[in-house]
Amino acid sequence: MNNWVVAPMLIPLFTAVLLIFLNKRLRLQRWISLISVMLNAAAAVFLMIQVRTGGIQTLNMSGWAPPYGIVLVADMFAVLLVLAASIVSACCLLYSFRGIDEDREKHYFYPLVHFMLAGVNGSFLTGDLFNLFVCFELMLMSSYALIVLGGTKRQFRETLHYILINVLSSTLFVASVAYLYGATGTLNLAHLSLRIAESGQSGPITAVAALLLVVFSVKAGLFLFFWLPGSYGAPPAAISALFGALLTKVGMYALIRVFTLVFYHETSVTHTLIGLMGIATIVLGGFGAVSQTNVNRILGYNVIASIGFISLALAVSNEDALKGAVFYLVHDMIVKALLFLLAGILVAETGTERINRMGGALIHSPLLGWMFLAASLAVVGVPPLSGFPGKLLILQGSLEEGRYVIAAAGVLLSLLLLYSLIKIFILGFWGEPRHPREAHWKQPRKLLLSSAPLMLLIVLLGLFAEPVMPYMQRAADILNEPSIYIQAVLKE
């Protein structure tokens, strides 16, 4: 039954290959894509049940036992993120059926999305550091093509920044992996944890940890984020939603996994640095969101600021903070995708990305306006929406450890993000329309329908947080106690 661990990687991978040969048959591609992500979600639910009842599930590729072969590991943390990624992808694909023009669809849009999803799921499930690099590259190569799909001047410009920064970070990743292998003789995450615990986290190993912190921070948009707002705002809304929901979260997942499983011995160095980077990211990202007038750039800075907040939980690294980080990470994947999709409808409704040139969208699309407001309040953490439980747990964990500056940074984040998103709502939806509506848009009902499951989820996760919390607790237990993960992988 452990063979199911590989399903979230193989389903999108085989789908992508199949769709390459069907690129002229758009209707068939759409249906196959949607069925594939639904199967992926079903596989994730099945895995979650297995993990809940039987503990961590592992699969040794080609029959080679770890640490000699590549191992896939499905613990509760990874499976929750795979499930969230599948749900978000399904909604973004539904949105793209009407939100992406046929010219982009014909240029392998659907295969690229599935290749990217295979890389995302592989990153969540791998138990090997080099395999993490391979999955990162699969995800990034697909995103390079998606961000430039359509070939506008703006897309080409932002793609250049995006590729250059990620190529540089990938080079540093390979260098870090090479040094770790030379120093420890292994790249299996569980075995790395044992080797470093036995020999001690020496100065050179801590230096490599800092280098990996830089690599994963670039991927996540933590502190080193200058490339992100423009890159995520350049492609159409369906692609921006996928990027905002998935790509930065893979980097954040890697940070949490590596710095709770492998590099957790010198927290006075690594975790203090993570905390400082998180506070700086909140301040810079929050004020960046407040200062912008372009709706997509505001949302891009919102993505950055939220990553900073999640990193604060890693800096604290107690039970409440890590449980809150898991909950907030799942919430953030869902709500960021929803905001980008709704913003895409708003831009088409008003004919501009500049909020000071918008106005009156609430007259013609009241449901769009109230959905956007609800999603904005969820980002801020207003109860009973999904942002509240995770944010409360992170703040509670920070106060328990006496980390008052971190708690204050979390409160500051809420105020800045509230202001930036309410600014969109007031300028974009209130008042009189400033452009003739019929010149820009048709009825957005079907696109709103594709966003509705995400809206429903942020309500349900807030209202029914208590039944969901045992799953978050299971994930946090593994992050708090590395020996659980090590024993499941190495069978020791």
C-alpha distance (Angstrom), angle and dihedral (degrees) to the residues before:
residue distance angle dihedral
M1 . . .
N2 3.82 . .
N3 3.80 87.7 .
W4 3.81 86.5 83.1
V5 3.80 88.3 74.4
V6 3.81 90.4 78.4
A7 3.83 94.7 47.2
P8 3.86 96.7 90.3
M9 3.82 88.0 57.2
L10 3.79 99.8 40.2
I11 3.81 97.9 45.6
P12 3.84 95.8 60.3
L13 3.82 91.7 36.4
F14 3.81 94.4 55.4
T15 3.79 90.3 40.8
A16 3.81 91.1 54.4
V17 3.80 92.5 50.9
L18 3.82 91.5 47.7
L19 3.80 92.9 49.0
I20 3.80 92.0 53.5
F21 3.80 87.8 68.7
L22 3.81 92.3 47.0
N23 3.79 98.8 50.4
K24 3.83 93.0 125.2
R25 3.81 93.4 54.0
L26 3.77 103.2 70.6
R27 3.80 98.9 171.5
L28 3.80 91.4 52.5
Q29 3.81 90.7 47.1
R30 3.78 90.9 53.5
W31 3.78 94.5 52.2
I32 3.81 94.4 43.9
S33 3.83 90.1 48.8
L34 3.78 92.8 50.9
I35 3.81 93.8 45.8
S36 3.81 89.8 48.3
V37 3.81 95.5 54.6
M38 3.80 90.3 45.1
L39 3.82 89.3 53.3
N40 3.78 87.6 48.3
A41 3.80 90.7 53.3
A42 3.82 90.1 48.6
A43 3.82 90.4 51.0
A44 3.81 89.7 50.4
V45 3.82 91.4 51.0
F46 3.81 90.2 49.2
L47 3.80 90.4 50.0
M48 3.78 91.0 47.9
I49 3.80 90.4 54.6
Q50 3.81 90.3 48.3
V51 3.80 91.8 50.7
R52 3.79 91.2 45.9
T53 3.80 93.3 52.4
G54 3.81 103.6 27.9
G55 3.79 106.1 26.1
I56 3.80 128.4 -122.1
Q57 3.81 113.8 -3.5
T58 3.82 119.9 -144.4
L59 3.79 134.7 -174.6
N60 3.80 121.9 -163.2
M61 3.80 106.7 -149.4
S62 3.82 114.7 -128.8
G63 3.80 89.6 -0.1
W64 3.81 94.3 -76.3
A65 3.78 110.0 142.3
P66 3.80 117.0 -132.5
P67 2.94 136.9 -67.4
Y68 3.83 88.9 30.9
G69 3.78 97.8 51.7
I70 3.78 137.2 38.2
V71 3.78 113.1 -85.4
L72 3.80 129.6 -163.5
V73 3.79 115.2 -147.8
A74 3.79 125.6 -162.7
D75 3.78 109.9 -168.2
M76 3.78 123.6 158.9
F77 3.82 93.7 -94.2
A78 3.80 93.4 54.5
V79 3.81 95.2 41.8
L80 3.81 94.0 51.0
L81 3.80 89.9 54.1
V82 3.82 92.5 46.1
L83 3.80 89.1 52.7
A84 3.82 92.7 48.1
A85 3.83 90.5 47.6
S86 3.82 91.0 51.8
I87 3.80 93.4 50.0
V88 3.80 92.6 47.1
S89 3.81 91.5 47.6
A90 3.81 91.7 50.9
C91 3.81 91.6 53.3
C92 3.81 93.2 45.1
L93 3.80 90.8 50.3
L94 3.81 91.2 49.9
Y95 3.79 88.6 50.2
S96 3.80 91.8 48.5
F97 3.82 92.7 58.1
R98 3.81 86.5 77.1
G99 3.79 101.6 12.2
I100 3.83 97.6 59.3
D101 3.80 120.4 64.9
E102 3.80 119.5 -123.5
D103 3.79 93.6 -112.4
R104 3.80 90.5 63.1
E105 3.80 91.3 43.3
K106 3.80 91.3 54.8
H107 3.80 91.4 53.0
Y108 3.81 93.3 70.5
F109 3.80 98.6 -84.6
Y110 3.82 93.9 150.2
P111 3.83 97.4 45.9
L112 3.80 89.5 49.0
V113 3.81 92.1 51.8
H114 3.80 90.8 52.4
F115 3.80 93.5 46.2
M116 3.80 87.8 52.1
L117 3.81 91.6 48.5
A118 3.82 90.2 50.8
G119 3.81 88.8 54.2
V120 3.80 92.3 46.9
N121 3.81 93.9 49.7
G122 3.80 91.6 43.0
S123 3.80 90.0 54.0
F124 3.80 90.4 53.1
L125 3.81 94.7 47.2
T126 3.79 105.2 38.6
G127 3.79 120.2 106.1
D128 3.81 94.0 -167.7
L129 3.81 126.8 81.7
F130 3.81 96.3 -143.6
N131 3.79 91.1 47.1
L132 3.80 86.7 52.5
F133 3.80 87.5 57.5
V134 3.84 90.9 50.1
C135 3.81 92.1 50.3
F136 3.81 90.4 46.7
E137 3.80 89.8 54.3
L138 3.82 93.0 48.4
M139 3.79 89.0 51.7
L140 3.81 93.4 45.5
M141 3.81 96.1 45.7
S142 3.79 89.2 54.3
S143 3.80 91.8 46.6
Y144 3.83 90.7 51.6
A145 3.79 89.6 59.1
L146 3.81 94.0 42.2
I147 3.79 95.1 50.9
V148 3.80 92.4 53.8
L149 3.82 95.7 39.9
G150 3.79 106.2 125.6
G151 3.79 95.0 32.3
T152 3.81 101.5 -124.4
K153 3.80 118.9 162.2
R154 3.80 91.3 -114.4
Q155 3.80 91.4 52.4
F156 3.80 92.9 50.8
R157 3.80 91.4 50.0
E158 3.80 94.7 49.3
T159 3.81 92.4 42.1
L160 3.80 90.1 59.0
H161 3.83 91.5 55.8
Y162 3.79 91.5 44.0
I163 3.81 95.1 50.4
L164 3.80 95.7 44.3
I165 3.80 95.5 52.1
N166 3.81 93.1 44.8
V167 3.81 93.9 46.9
L168 3.80 89.0 52.6
S169 3.81 92.7 48.7
S170 3.82 91.2 46.8
T171 3.82 89.4 53.6
L172 3.79 89.9 53.0
F173 3.80 89.0 47.2
V174 3.82 92.0 56.2
A175 3.81 91.3 47.1
S176 3.82 90.9 51.2
V177 3.80 92.2 48.2
A178 3.83 91.2 49.3
Y179 3.80 92.5 51.6
L180 3.80 93.5 46.4
Y181 3.79 91.4 50.5
G182 3.79 90.9 48.8
A183 3.81 91.7 49.1
T184 3.82 99.5 42.1
G185 3.82 106.8 18.4
T186 3.79 93.4 -129.5
L187 3.80 142.5 75.1
N188 3.79 98.2 -170.2
L189 3.81 104.4 117.6
A190 3.80 95.0 -137.4
H191 3.81 92.3 46.0
L192 3.82 91.0 45.8
S193 3.78 88.5 54.7
L194 3.81 91.2 52.9
R195 3.81 94.5 45.7
I196 3.80 94.0 49.3
A197 3.82 91.5 45.1
E198 3.82 90.1 52.2
S199 3.81 97.0 46.6
G200 3.79 97.6 32.0
Q201 3.78 127.8 -115.9
S202 3.79 96.8 -79.6
G203 3.79 126.1 -167.0
P204 3.83 94.8 -92.8
I205 3.82 91.5 48.3
T206 3.80 90.1 49.7
A207 3.82 88.2 50.6
V208 3.81 89.6 54.5
A209 3.80 88.7 47.8
A210 3.80 88.6 54.8
L211 3.81 89.9 49.2
L212 3.80 91.1 51.7
L213 3.79 87.8 47.8
V214 3.81 88.2 58.6
V215 3.83 91.5 46.9
F216 3.79 95.2 50.1
S217 3.81 91.8 40.7
V218 3.80 90.0 57.8
K219 3.81 90.1 50.3
A220 3.81 91.8 46.9
G221 3.80 97.8 41.2
L222 3.80 91.7 -118.2
F223 3.83 108.3 158.0
L224 3.85 91.9 -40.3
F225 3.79 92.5 73.1
F226 3.82 107.0 122.3
W227 3.81 91.2 116.8
L228 3.80 96.8 51.6
P229 3.85 110.3 74.4
G230 3.80 94.5 52.5
S231 3.80 95.4 40.5
Y232 3.81 95.1 49.7
G233 3.80 92.3 45.7
A234 3.81 97.0 51.1
P235 3.85 103.4 72.6
P236 3.84 126.4 60.1
A237 3.81 119.2 -72.7
A238 3.82 96.3 -98.5
I239 3.82 91.0 56.5
S240 3.82 93.5 41.9
A241 3.81 88.7 52.1
L242 3.80 91.6 52.9
F243 3.80 91.2 48.2
G244 3.81 94.8 46.4
A245 3.78 92.9 46.3
L246 3.81 101.4 40.9
L247 3.79 118.2 17.8
T248 3.80 100.7 57.2
K249 3.81 90.0 41.1
V250 3.80 91.0 58.5
G251 3.80 88.9 56.6
M252 3.80 90.5 47.2
Y253 3.81 91.0 48.4
A254 3.82 90.1 52.4
L255 3.81 90.5 50.6
I256 3.79 93.2 50.7
R257 3.80 94.4 43.6
V258 3.81 97.0 47.4
F259 3.80 97.0 40.8
T260 3.81 94.5 48.0
L261 3.82 96.6 40.6
V262 3.82 107.1 31.8
F263 3.83 113.0 13.0
Y264 3.79 103.4 38.2
H265 3.82 99.7 113.2
E266 3.82 100.5 82.3
T267 3.78 99.7 41.7
S268 3.79 91.4 151.8
V269 3.81 86.4 70.3
T270 3.80 108.4 27.9
H271 3.79 101.2 32.8
T272 3.79 93.3 41.4
L273 3.79 88.1 54.0
I274 3.81 90.2 48.6
G275 3.81 89.9 51.4
L276 3.80 93.0 50.5
M277 3.80 91.2 47.8
G278 3.80 89.9 48.4
I279 3.81 93.5 52.2
A280 3.81 91.1 46.8
T281 3.81 90.5 48.7
I282 3.80 91.8 51.0
V283 3.79 92.3 50.2
L284 3.81 96.4 43.8
G285 3.80 94.7 39.1
G286 3.79 93.9 44.6
F287 3.79 95.5 48.6
G288 3.80 89.2 42.2
A289 3.81 89.7 57.0
V290 3.80 91.5 47.6
S291 3.81 93.4 50.2
Q292 3.82 97.9 50.1
T293 3.81 128.0 93.5
N294 3.82 96.9 -172.9
V295 3.80 109.5 92.6
N296 3.82 95.4 -144.4
R297 3.79 92.9 48.6
I298 3.81 90.0 49.6
L299 3.81 88.8 54.9
G300 3.81 90.6 45.4
Y301 3.79 90.7 56.5
N302 3.81 88.6 46.1
V303 3.81 88.3 58.1
I304 3.81 89.7 51.5
A305 3.80 95.3 47.8
S306 3.81 92.4 49.1
I307 3.80 90.8 52.2
G308 3.80 87.5 53.7
F309 3.79 90.0 53.3
I310 3.82 93.8 50.4
S311 3.81 89.9 49.8
L312 3.82 88.9 58.6
A313 3.80 88.5 64.4
L314 3.81 89.3 54.4
A315 3.81 89.7 50.0
V316 3.82 89.8 54.5
S317 3.84 94.6 39.6
N318 3.79 99.9 -177.4
E319 3.80 125.0 131.7
D320 3.81 98.5 -91.8
A321 3.79 94.2 43.4
L322 3.81 94.6 50.1
K323 3.79 92.3 44.6
G324 3.79 87.9 51.2
A325 3.81 90.5 47.9
V326 3.82 91.7 55.8
F327 3.81 92.2 47.2
Y328 3.79 93.6 45.1
L329 3.80 92.5 46.4
V330 3.81 91.4 55.3
H331 3.80 90.4 44.8
D332 3.79 92.4 48.1
M333 3.81 93.1 52.9
I334 3.78 90.1 54.7
V335 3.79 100.3 40.9
K336 3.81 96.4 44.4
A337 3.80 90.9 52.3
L338 3.81 89.5 49.4
L339 3.81 93.3 49.9
F340 3.81 93.8 50.2
L341 3.81 91.5 48.2
L342 3.80 92.6 48.7
A343 3.80 90.8 45.6
G344 3.80 88.9 53.9
I345 3.80 89.8 57.0
L346 3.81 91.0 45.9
V347 3.82 92.1 52.0
A348 3.79 91.4 49.8
E349 3.81 90.5 45.2
T350 3.81 94.1 53.4
G351 3.80 100.1 29.4
T352 3.82 95.6 -127.4
E353 3.80 141.9 73.0
R354 3.82 92.2 -144.6
I355 3.78 110.8 97.2
N356 3.83 91.9 -155.5
R357 3.82 88.1 62.1
M358 3.79 95.6 47.2
G359 3.80 129.3 78.2
G360 3.77 140.0 137.8
A361 3.80 99.4 45.5
L362 3.80 89.8 129.5
I363 3.81 90.1 64.7
H364 3.80 94.1 61.6
S365 3.83 100.2 25.5
P366 3.82 110.1 30.0
L367 3.82 93.0 158.9
L368 3.81 90.4 55.2
G369 3.80 90.1 51.8
W370 3.78 96.6 49.5
M371 3.81 92.1 44.4
F372 3.79 89.5 52.5
L373 3.81 91.3 49.3
A374 3.81 92.0 49.3
A375 3.81 91.4 49.1
S376 3.82 89.5 48.9
L377 3.79 91.6 52.7
A378 3.82 89.5 48.7
V379 3.82 90.1 54.9
V380 3.80 90.2 52.6
G381 3.81 92.0 48.6
V382 3.80 101.6 -112.4
P383 3.83 111.2 165.1
P384 2.96 137.4 -86.9
L385 3.82 90.1 28.3
S386 3.81 126.4 93.6
G387 3.81 97.7 -96.4
F388 3.79 93.5 64.4
P389 3.86 104.4 69.8
G390 3.81 95.6 47.6
K391 3.78 94.3 44.0
L392 3.80 91.9 47.3
L393 3.81 92.0 51.3
I394 3.82 92.9 49.6
L395 3.81 91.9 49.4
Q396 3.80 90.8 45.3
G397 3.81 91.3 50.7
S398 3.80 90.6 48.8
L399 3.81 92.8 51.5
E400 3.82 91.7 46.9
E401 3.81 89.1 58.9
G402 3.79 92.9 43.9
R403 3.81 91.6 -112.8
Y404 3.77 95.0 146.4
V405 3.80 95.5 158.9
I406 3.80 89.9 57.0
A407 3.82 91.0 48.7
A408 3.81 90.1 49.1
A409 3.81 90.1 50.4
G410 3.81 89.0 53.9
V411 3.80 91.4 52.8
L412 3.82 91.1 46.7
L413 3.80 89.2 52.1
S414 3.80 91.3 55.2
L415 3.79 92.3 52.4
L416 3.82 94.6 47.3
L417 3.79 94.9 46.4
L418 3.80 91.6 45.6
Y419 3.80 90.4 53.9
S420 3.82 94.4 46.6
L421 3.81 94.8 48.9
I422 3.80 96.5 41.0
K423 3.82 86.3 52.1
I424 3.82 88.4 60.3
F425 3.80 90.8 47.9
I426 3.81 95.1 49.1
L427 3.80 97.7 43.0
G428 3.78 96.9 35.1
F429 3.79 102.8 41.3
W430 3.81 108.0 24.1
G431 3.78 127.4 70.4
E432 3.78 129.2 25.1
P433 3.81 124.3 -35.4
R434 3.81 111.1 -96.7
H435 3.81 95.2 -161.4
P436 3.80 132.5 42.8
R437 3.79 103.5 -93.3
E438 3.80 97.8 -150.7
A439 3.79 91.1 60.0
H440 3.77 92.6 64.3
W441 3.75 114.1 29.3
K442 3.75 150.7 27.8
Q443 3.77 123.4 -148.3
P444 3.84 110.6 -52.6
R445 3.82 96.3 -154.6
K446 3.80 96.9 110.6
L447 3.78 92.4 47.8
L448 3.79 89.7 49.2
L449 3.79 88.2 51.3
S450 3.81 90.4 57.2
S451 3.82 89.2 52.4
A452 3.80 94.2 47.5
P453 3.86 97.0 86.4
L454 3.80 89.7 57.3
M455 3.80 90.5 48.9
L456 3.80 89.9 49.9
L457 3.80 91.4 49.9
I458 3.81 95.6 54.2
V459 3.80 88.4 52.6
L460 3.81 95.3 45.5
L461 3.81 94.3 45.3
G462 3.79 88.7 54.2
L463 3.79 97.9 43.5
F464 3.82 95.4 41.9
A465 3.79 100.1 34.9
E466 3.81 92.0 129.7
P467 3.84 96.5 64.1
V468 3.82 89.6 44.6
M469 3.81 94.8 48.4
P470 3.86 96.8 80.5
Y471 3.81 88.5 62.7
M472 3.79 90.4 50.8
Q473 3.80 89.4 46.4
R474 3.81 91.0 52.9
A475 3.80 89.7 52.4
A476 3.81 92.5 47.2
D477 3.82 91.7 48.8
I478 3.80 90.4 60.4
L479 3.80 91.7 47.6
N480 3.80 91.0 48.6
E481 3.79 95.1 46.1
P482 3.84 112.4 40.1
S483 3.81 91.9 -175.8
I484 3.83 90.2 73.3
Y485 3.82 90.7 59.7
I486 3.82 93.0 41.3
Q487 3.81 93.9 51.2
A488 3.80 92.3 47.7
V489 3.82 92.8 51.1
L490 3.82 102.1 37.4
K491 3.82 95.2 31.3
E492 3.81 90.6 -132.4
